[in-house]
Amino acid sequence: MKNITVTLDEKVAAWARAHAARHDKSLSRFIGDLLQQTMHEARVYESAMQDFLARKPRRINREGTALPSREALHDRASLR
C-alpha cells in the first residue's frame, strides 16, 4: 500500500469521516475504496466504448425508404 496526503475542505472532510464511520471504515479505506471503484468503472466504460467503436456501421432504415423528419422524431403531441 502507498500512503498519500489528501487536502480536503473542512465540510467535505467532516462528511467523509462521518460517512466512513457509518460504513465501519476508516477514512483512508473509504477513500481507497472510492478510488478503486472509480478506476473500475472507468475501465469498464473504456472497454464498452472500444467495443462499440469497433463495430461496423449499419443502416437504420431499409434501402430506398426515407428517414423520418426531425419534426416527426420530436413530435410530442401529448405535451401540447
N, C-alpha and C positions, 0 to 999 in steps of 0.2 A: 504494500500500500504506500502511496505517496501522500505526504502531508502538504497542504496548501493553506494560504491565508486568503480569506474572503472578506471583503468590506461590504457591509450592508447598512442601509438606512435603519435608524433605531426602531421604527414601526415595523419594518419588514423583519428585522431580527427577532423582535418580540413575537410576532405572529409565527415565524418559523419555529422558534423554540416551543411555543405552545402547541403548534400542530405536531411537531415531532413527539412531544410528550404524550399527546393524546393517542398516538400510534405506538407508544412504548419504544421509541427510538431516540438515539442521541441526535443532536443537530447535525453532527458530522455524517452519521449514517443516513439521515433523511436527505441531505444534500447529495450524497453519493448515489443513493437510490434514484433520486430525481434525475440526476445527470445520466445515469446508466439507462433509465427508461427513455429519456430524450434521445440518446445515442441510438438505441434500438429502433425507435420509431423513425428516426432519420434514415437508418439503413434500410428498413422495410419500405419506406416511401421511395427511396432512390432505386431500389430493386424493382418495385412496381412500375416506376416511371420508365426505367430502361426496358422492361418487358413490353410496356405499351408502345414506346417509340420504336421498338424493333419490329412491330407488326407492319405488314404491308397495308397500304391504303385500300379501302373498299368502297364501292358505290353505296350511296344511301337511298338511291331511288332506282327504279327499273329503267333499263335502256329505253330512251325515247319518251320518257314521261317528264313533265315539268316539276321542278321543285316548288314547294308551297311558297307563297309570297310572305314577306315579313309581317304584313298585316294579319294574314291568316295564322301565322305561328303565334303572334302575340295578342290575338283577339281574346278578350276576357269579357264576354257578354254578361256573365253573371255579376261582374263588378259595376256595371252601369246602372 
